Amino acid sequence: MGVILRPPSDPAGALGVRVQGAGLEIGVIGDGYAMVSCRDKLRIDLRTQIPDTIRLSLVGRPVSRVIGHDLLKPIHYTILRATTTASGATLFVHTGRSPYDMPWPQLARFT
């Protein structure tokens, strides 16, 4: 179960979050793409085909140099794999993990 923070009708695209195990899954859907980040990976589904020669050359490159999206500009995560799908292409990106200390840890204690 998750929370929709922005509906798909929002001009900035849909945004949702949900707890997934010990992490937070964040999903963004926009015009022609969908991004889902969970644990140490980011999956980007593109609704457009990419020629094989270009798709294969994406592996090992920073995603911020391949896709011009505001959420990806300040980061240099590496594309691990790029595949084709029936409706387009999917990029798999390594993001690493960022610990987050909850500002209200006393609320999680049940002693």
Secondary structure, DSSP 8 states (H G I E B T S, - for coil): -EEEEE-TTSTT-EEEEEEETTEEEEEEEETTEEEEEETTEEEEEESS---HHHHHHTTTSBGGGT---TTTTT---EEEEEEE-SSSEEEEEE--------S-GGGG---
